[in-house]
Amino acid sequence: ATFKQIEQDNGRIRGEKKFSPRSLDIDLLLYDDVICDIPVELPRGEILFNAFVLWPLAELVPNLSHPVTLQSYQTLWQNYDKQCQQ
C-alpha cells in the first residue's frame, strides 16, 4: 500500500495497459535474505531474467548474493546472456 501511495503521489495512473510507460513504478525486489511467495514473491523472479532489473543490482550491490542462487549480482550479470535482451 505504501508503494502504491508513493506512485500515486507522483502521478501514476492505475488501470493503464500492461507494460505501458509509467511516471513511476516501484517494486520490492529483495528483502535481506528472505525467500517467500506470500505476501509477495521475494526475491522477485525477474531479477534473473530481465537485464533492466539485474544490471542495476549488479551496479548498486555487486557483492551482494542472490538468496536463491547464492551468486553475487556482479557474477550473475557477468554470466547473463546479454543477447537475450537489448
Number of C-alpha atoms within 10 A of each C-alpha: 6 8 12 15 10 14 18 15 11 12 11 17 12 10 6 10 8 7 6 6 10 14 10 14 13 10 8 11 16 15 11 12 14 12 15 11 10 7 6 11 14 19 21 18 10 12 19 17 14 14 18 12 14 19 19 15 20 18 12 12 12 16 14 17 17 17 16 11 10 11 14 18 25 21 14 21 20 12 9 17 11 11 6 9 10 6
